[in-house]
Structures are given as structure tokens and as C-alpha cells.
Amino acid sequence: MPWIRVIEPDAATGTLKKEYDAAIKRAGRVYKIIKLFSLNPSALRGTMSLYMTLMHGRSVLSRAQREMIAVVVSQYNGCHY
């Protein structure tokens, strides 16, 4: 299994700490998928901005429909996230 070095929440500073704090506020913890971006906090910020726009922004699709699409695509791709 591949291994990617990540920065844990207790060692985060600056922009990364702000992103981790936001993750904790949203989900109660920092999930591994978020930690994978820890070496590039600006990429994490951009990814989260895209995610929030797609999943929480205005759309003709309901939030439930968007979640269902995400689940189907993840399943199809063999991704457990």
C-alpha cells in the first residue's frame, strides 16, 4: 500500500491549521482525505472551495441527489470515500 507523508492536526500551522480547524468544525475531525493535501495547503483550500460549491452551492439538484451521485461515482471508481 502506498504511503504519503501528512501533517497531523496537532502539528499544523498557518493556512493548514485554518483548514484543519474548518474541517473539525464541519465534520468533528480531520479525515484522511483532507490530510492528504496537508503538504499543499493552498491546494487543500482550493479543493475544499470546489467541494463546498458543488455540494452546498445553488443547484437544480438537491443535496441528497448530489450525495447519491458522489456515492455512485466513488463506488464505480473503487474509492471508499
RODRENRO-86153 format. One record per atom (N, C-alpha, C): x, y, z; chain; residue in three letters. Coordinates in Angstrom, 2 decimals. Example, Ala and Ser with C-alpha at 12.3 -4.5 7.8 and 13.67 -1.06 7.14 Angstrom:
2
+---------+---------+---------+-------+------+
!    east !   north !      up ! chain ! resn !
+---------+---------+---------+-------+------+
!   13.19 !   -5.69 !    7.80 !     A !  Ala !
!   12.30 !   -4.50 !    7.80 !     A !  Ala !
!   13.20 !   -3.30 !    7.80 !     A !  Ala !
!   12.85 !   -2.25 !    7.08 !     A !  Ser !
!   13.67 !   -1.06 !    7.14 !     A !  Ser !
!   12.90 !    0.03 !    7.87 !     A !  Ser !
+---------+---------+---------+-------+------+
//
This chain:
81
+---------+---------+---------+-------+------+
!    east !   north !      up ! chain ! resn !
+---------+---------+---------+-------+------+
!    0.84 !   -1.17 !    0.00 !     A !  Met !
!    0.00 !    0.00 !    0.00 !     A !  Met !
!    0.89 !    1.24 !    0.00 !     A !  Met !
!    0.57 !    2.23 !   -0.83 !     A !  Pro !
!    1.38 !    3.45 !   -0.88 !     A !  Pro !
!    1.30 !    4.22 !    0.44 !     A !  Pro !
!    2.30 !    4.99 !    0.70 !     A !  Trp !
!    2.34 !    5.81 !    1.90 !     A !  Trp !
!    2.64 !    7.24 !    1.50 !     A !  Trp !
!    1.87 !    8.16 !    2.01 !     A !  Ile !
!    2.05 !    9.59 !    1.74 !     A !  Ile !
!    2.24 !   10.28 !    3.07 !     A !  Ile !
!    3.32 !   11.03 !    3.18 !     A !  Arg !
!    3.57 !   11.79 !    4.41 !     A !  Arg !
!    2.52 !   12.87 !    4.55 !     A !  Arg !
!    1.98 !   13.00 !    5.74 !     A !  Val !
!    0.98 !   14.03 !    6.02 !     A !  Val !
!    1.36 !   14.77 !    7.31 !     A !  Val !
!    0.78 !   15.94 !    7.46 !     A !  Ile !
!    0.95 !   16.72 !    8.68 !     A !  Ile !
!   -0.30 !   16.50 !    9.52 !     A !  Ile !
!   -0.10 !   16.03 !   10.73 !     A !  Glu !
!   -1.21 !   15.78 !   11.64 !     A !  Glu !
!   -1.75 !   17.10 !   12.20 !     A !  Glu !
!   -3.01 !   17.11 !   12.62 !     A !  Pro !
!   -3.61 !   18.35 !   13.12 !     A !  Pro !
!   -2.84 !   19.03 !   14.24 !     A !  Pro !
!   -2.25 !   18.28 !   15.14 !     A !  Asp !
!   -1.52 !   18.90 !   16.26 !     A !  Asp !
!   -0.22 !   19.57 !   15.83 !     A !  Asp !
!    0.23 !   19.31 !   14.61 !     A !  Ala !
!    1.46 !   19.93 !   14.11 !     A !  Ala !
!    1.18 !   21.00 !   13.04 !     A !  Ala !
!   -0.08 !   21.21 !   12.71 !     A !  Ala !
!   -0.44 !   22.16 !   11.66 !     A !  Ala !
!   -0.27 !   23.60 !   12.12 !     A !  Ala !
!    0.14 !   24.45 !   11.19 !     A !  Thr !
!    0.28 !   25.88 !   11.46 !     A !  Thr !
!   -0.27 !   26.65 !   10.27 !     A !  Thr !
!   -0.47 !   27.94 !   10.45 !     A !  Gly !
!   -0.86 !   28.83 !    9.36 !     A !  Gly !
!   -2.12 !   28.41 !    8.63 !     A !  Gly !
!   -2.04 !   28.45 !    7.30 !     A !  Thr !
!   -3.18 !   28.12 !    6.45 !     A !  Thr !
!   -3.67 !   26.71 !    6.70 !     A !  Thr !
!   -2.75 !   25.77 !    6.87 !     A !  Leu !
!   -3.15 !   24.38 !    7.10 !     A !  Leu !
!   -3.94 !   24.26 !    8.40 !     A !  Leu !
!   -3.52 !   24.95 !    9.44 !     A !  Lys !
!   -4.25 !   24.90 !   10.70 !     A !  Lys !
!   -5.66 !   25.46 !   10.51 !     A !  Lys !
!   -5.80 !   26.55 !    9.76 !     A !  Lys !
!   -7.12 !   27.12 !    9.49 !     A !  Lys !
!   -8.00 !   26.12 !    8.75 !     A !  Lys !
!   -7.44 !   25.42 !    7.77 !     A !  Glu !
!   -8.21 !   24.43 !    7.02 !     A !  Glu !
!   -8.58 !   23.24 !    7.90 !     A !  Glu !
!   -7.66 !   22.80 !    8.73 !     A !  Tyr !
!   -7.97 !   21.70 !    9.66 !     A !  Tyr !
!   -9.04 !   22.13 !   10.67 !     A !  Tyr !
!   -8.93 !   23.34 !   11.18 !     A !  Asp !
!   -9.95 !   23.84 !   12.12 !     A !  Asp !
!  -11.32 !   23.88 !   11.45 !     A !  Asp !
!  -11.36 !   24.29 !   10.18 !     A !  Ala !
!  -12.63 !   24.32 !    9.44 !     A !  Ala !
!  -13.16 !   22.90 !    9.25 !     A !  Ala !
!  -12.27 !   21.95 !    8.99 !     A !  Ala !
!  -12.69 !   20.55 !    8.83 !     A !  Ala !
!  -13.29 !   20.02 !   10.13 !     A !  Ala !
!  -12.67 !   20.36 !   11.25 !     A !  Ile !
!  -13.17 !   19.91 !   12.55 !     A !  Ile !
!  -14.54 !   20.54 !   12.81 !     A !  Ile !
!  -14.69 !   21.80 !   12.45 !     A !  Lys !
!  -15.97 !   22.46 !   12.65 !     A !  Lys !
!  -17.06 !   21.81 !   11.77 !     A !  Lys !
!  -16.71 !   21.43 !   10.55 !     A !  Arg !
!  -17.67 !   20.81 !    9.63 !     A !  Arg !
!  -18.02 !   19.38 !   10.03 !     A !  Arg !
!  -16.99 !   18.60 !   10.35 !     A !  Ala !
!  -17.18 !   17.15 !   10.48 !     A !  Ala !
!  -16.81 !   16.58 !   11.84 !     A !  Ala !
!  -16.27 !   17.43 !   12.72 !     A !  Gly !
!  -15.89 !   16.94 !   14.03 !     A !  Gly !
!  -14.52 !   16.30 !   14.09 !     A !  Gly !
!  -13.85 !   16.22 !   12.94 !     A !  Arg !
!  -12.50 !   15.64 !   12.87 !     A !  Arg !
!  -11.88 !   15.96 !   11.53 !     A !  Arg !
!  -10.60 !   15.64 !   11.38 !     A !  Val !
!   -9.90 !   15.82 !   10.10 !     A !  Val !
!   -9.76 !   14.44 !    9.46 !     A !  Val !
!  -10.52 !   14.21 !    8.42 !     A !  Tyr !
!  -10.48 !   12.92 !    7.72 !     A !  Tyr !
!   -9.18 !   12.76 !    6.94 !     A !  Tyr !
!   -8.82 !   11.51 !    6.68 !     A !  Lys !
!   -7.58 !   11.21 !    5.96 !     A !  Lys !
!   -7.52 !   11.88 !    4.60 !     A !  Lys !
!   -8.65 !   11.94 !    3.90 !     A !  Ile !
!   -8.67 !   12.56 !    2.58 !     A !  Ile !
!   -8.23 !   14.02 !    2.65 !     A !  Ile !
!   -8.53 !   14.69 !    3.74 !     A !  Ile !
!   -8.11 !   16.09 !    3.95 !     A !  Ile !
!   -6.62 !   16.12 !    4.25 !     A !  Ile !
!   -6.15 !   15.20 !    5.08 !     A !  Lys !
!   -4.73 !   15.16 !    5.45 !     A !  Lys !
!   -3.82 !   14.94 !    4.23 !     A !  Lys !
!   -4.35 !   14.27 !    3.21 !     A !  Leu !
!   -3.53 !   14.02 !    2.02 !     A !  Leu !
!   -3.08 !   15.30 !    1.35 !     A !  Leu !
!   -3.81 !   16.37 !    1.57 !     A !  Phe !
!   -3.45 !   17.68 !    0.99 !     A !  Phe !
!   -2.57 !   18.50 !    1.92 !     A !  Phe !
!   -2.18 !   17.97 !    3.05 !     A !  Ser !
!   -1.53 !   18.77 !    4.08 !     A !  Ser !
!   -0.20 !   19.40 !    3.66 !     A !  Ser !
!    0.49 !   18.80 !    2.71 !     A !  Leu !
!    1.76 !   19.38 !    2.27 !     A !  Leu !
!    1.55 !   20.53 !    1.28 !     A !  Leu !
!    0.31 !   20.71 !    0.84 !     A !  Asn !
!    0.00 !   21.80 !   -0.07 !     A !  Asn !
!   -1.32 !   22.46 !    0.37 !     A !  Asn !
!   -1.25 !   23.29 !    1.42 !     A !  Pro !
!   -2.48 !   23.88 !    1.97 !     A !  Pro !
!   -3.28 !   24.70 !    0.95 !     A !  Pro !
!   -2.61 !   25.34 !   -0.01 !     A !  Ser !
!   -3.37 !   26.11 !   -0.99 !     A !  Ser !
!   -4.19 !   25.18 !   -1.89 !     A !  Ser !
!   -3.67 !   24.00 !   -2.19 !     A !  Ala !
!   -4.45 !   23.02 !   -2.96 !     A !  Ala !
!   -5.62 !   22.52 !   -2.12 !     A !  Ala !
!   -5.41 !   22.33 !   -0.83 !     A !  Leu !
!   -6.50 !   21.92 !    0.06 !     A !  Leu !
!   -7.58 !   22.98 !    0.08 !     A !  Leu !
!   -7.19 !   24.22 !    0.21 !     A !  Arg !
!   -8.16 !   25.33 !    0.24 !     A !  Arg !
!   -8.96 !   25.36 !   -1.06 !     A !  Arg !
!   -8.29 !   25.22 !   -2.20 !     A !  Gly !
!   -8.98 !   25.22 !   -3.49 !     A !  Gly !
!   -9.91 !   24.03 !   -3.65 !     A !  Gly !
!   -9.45 !   22.86 !   -3.21 !     A !  Thr !
!  -10.26 !   21.65 !   -3.30 !     A !  Thr !
!  -11.51 !   21.78 !   -2.44 !     A !  Thr !
!  -11.35 !   22.30 !   -1.23 !     A !  Met !
!  -12.49 !   22.45 !   -0.35 !     A !  Met !
!  -13.47 !   23.51 !   -0.88 !     A !  Met !
!  -12.95 !   24.54 !   -1.51 !     A !  Ser !
!  -13.81 !   25.55 !   -2.11 !     A !  Ser !
!  -14.65 !   24.93 !   -3.22 !     A !  Ser !
!  -14.01 !   24.11 !   -4.06 !     A !  Leu !
!  -14.74 !   23.42 !   -5.13 !     A !  Leu !
!  -15.79 !   22.49 !   -4.54 !     A !  Leu !
!  -15.40 !   21.69 !   -3.54 !     A !  Tyr !
!  -16.32 !   20.76 !   -2.89 !     A !  Tyr !
!  -17.52 !   21.50 !   -2.32 !     A !  Tyr !
!  -17.27 !   22.57 !   -1.58 !     A !  Met !
!  -18.37 !   23.30 !   -0.95 !     A !  Met !
!  -19.30 !   23.90 !   -2.00 !     A !  Met !
!  -18.75 !   24.38 !   -3.10 !     A !  Thr !
!  -19.58 !   24.92 !   -4.18 !     A !  Thr !
!  -20.43 !   23.83 !   -4.81 !     A !  Thr !
!  -19.81 !   22.69 !   -5.09 !     A !  Leu !
!  -20.55 !   21.60 !   -5.73 !     A !  Leu !
!  -21.61 !   20.99 !   -4.82 !     A !  Leu !
!  -21.27 !   20.80 !   -3.57 !     A !  Met !
!  -22.17 !   20.06 !   -2.67 !     A !  Met !
!  -23.13 !   20.96 !   -1.89 !     A !  Met !
!  -22.77 !   22.22 !   -1.68 !     A !  His !
!  -23.60 !   23.10 !   -0.86 !     A !  His !
!  -24.08 !   24.35 !   -1.60 !     A !  His !
!  -23.56 !   24.57 !   -2.81 !     A !  Gly !
!  -23.95 !   25.75 !   -3.56 !     A !  Gly !
!  -25.31 !   25.59 !   -4.22 !     A !  Gly !
!  -25.77 !   26.64 !   -4.87 !     A !  Arg !
!  -27.06 !   26.61 !   -5.56 !     A !  Arg !
!  -27.00 !   25.61 !   -6.70 !     A !  Arg !
!  -28.08 !   24.86 !   -6.87 !     A !  Ser !
!  -28.13 !   23.84 !   -7.92 !     A !  Ser !
!  -29.58 !   23.41 !   -8.12 !     A !  Ser !
!  -29.86 !   22.90 !   -9.32 !     A !  Val !
!  -31.19 !   22.33 !   -9.55 !     A !  Val !
!  -31.28 !   20.95 !   -8.89 !     A !  Val !
!  -30.14 !   20.38 !   -8.53 !     A !  Leu !
!  -30.11 !   19.09 !   -7.83 !     A !  Leu !
!  -30.20 !   19.33 !   -6.33 !     A !  Leu !
!  -30.91 !   18.45 !   -5.65 !     A !  Ser !
!  -30.96 !   18.54 !   -4.19 !     A !  Ser !
!  -29.62 !   18.07 !   -3.61 !     A !  Ser !
!  -29.41 !   18.36 !   -2.36 !     A !  Arg !
!  -28.19 !   17.89 !   -1.68 !     A !  Arg !
!  -28.15 !   16.36 !   -1.69 !     A !  Arg !
!  -29.30 !   15.73 !   -1.46 !     A !  Ala !
!  -29.37 !   14.27 !   -1.47 !     A !  Ala !
!  -29.00 !   13.71 !   -2.84 !     A !  Ala !
!  -29.47 !   14.34 !   -3.90 !     A !  Gln !
!  -29.13 !   13.88 !   -5.25 !     A !  Gln !
!  -27.63 !   14.01 !   -5.51 !     A !  Gln !
!  -27.05 !   15.11 !   -5.07 !     A !  Arg !
!  -25.60 !   15.29 !   -5.25 !     A !  Arg !
!  -24.82 !   14.25 !   -4.47 !     A !  Arg !
!  -25.26 !   13.95 !   -3.26 !     A !  Glu !
!  -24.60 !   12.91 !   -2.45 !     A !  Glu !
!  -24.72 !   11.55 !   -3.13 !     A !  Glu !
!  -25.89 !   11.26 !   -3.69 !     A !  Met !
!  -26.08 !    9.98 !   -4.38 !     A !  Met !
!  -25.14 !    9.86 !   -5.58 !     A !  Met !
!  -25.00 !   10.94 !   -6.33 !     A !  Ile !
!  -24.08 !   10.94 !   -7.47 !     A !  Ile !
!  -22.65 !   10.68 !   -6.99 !     A !  Ile !
!  -22.26 !   11.34 !   -5.90 !     A !  Ala !
!  -20.91 !   11.16 !   -5.36 !     A !  Ala !
!  -20.68 !    9.71 !   -4.94 !     A !  Ala !
!  -21.67 !    9.10 !   -4.32 !     A !  Val !
!  -21.55 !    7.70 !   -3.88 !     A !  Val !
!  -21.42 !    6.77 !   -5.07 !     A !  Val !
!  -22.24 !    6.97 !   -6.09 !     A !  Val !
!  -22.19 !    6.12 !   -7.28 !     A !  Val !
!  -20.83 !    6.25 !   -7.98 !     A !  Val !
!  -20.36 !    7.45 !   -8.15 !     A !  Val !
!  -19.07 !    7.66 !   -8.82 !     A !  Val !
!  -17.94 !    7.06 !   -7.99 !     A !  Val !
!  -17.97 !    7.26 !   -6.69 !     A !  Ser !
!  -16.94 !    6.68 !   -5.82 !     A !  Ser !
!  -16.96 !    5.15 !   -5.90 !     A !  Ser !
!  -18.14 !    4.58 !   -5.85 !     A !  Gln !
!  -18.27 !    3.13 !   -5.95 !     A !  Gln !
!  -17.74 !    2.63 !   -7.29 !     A !  Gln !
!  -18.11 !    3.29 !   -8.35 !     A !  Tyr !
!  -17.66 !    2.92 !   -9.70 !     A !  Tyr !
!  -16.13 !    2.97 !   -9.78 !     A !  Tyr !
!  -15.54 !    3.98 !   -9.16 !     A !  Asn !
!  -14.09 !    4.14 !   -9.18 !     A !  Asn !
!  -13.36 !    3.28 !   -8.15 !     A !  Asn !
!  -14.11 !    2.54 !   -7.34 !     A !  Gly !
!  -13.48 !    1.70 !   -6.33 !     A !  Gly !
!  -12.91 !    2.49 !   -5.17 !     A !  Gly !
!  -13.46 !    3.66 !   -4.94 !     A !  Cys !
!  -12.98 !    4.55 !   -3.86 !     A !  Cys !
!  -13.91 !    4.44 !   -2.68 !     A !  Cys !
!  -13.37 !    4.19 !   -1.49 !     A !  His !
!  -14.23 !    4.05 !   -0.31 !     A !  His !
!  -14.59 !    5.39 !    0.32 !     A !  His !
!  -14.12 !    6.51 !   -0.23 !     A !  Tyr !
!  -14.53 !    7.81 !    0.31 !     A !  Tyr !
!  -15.90 !    8.11 !   -0.22 !     A !  Tyr !
+---------+---------+---------+-------+------+
//
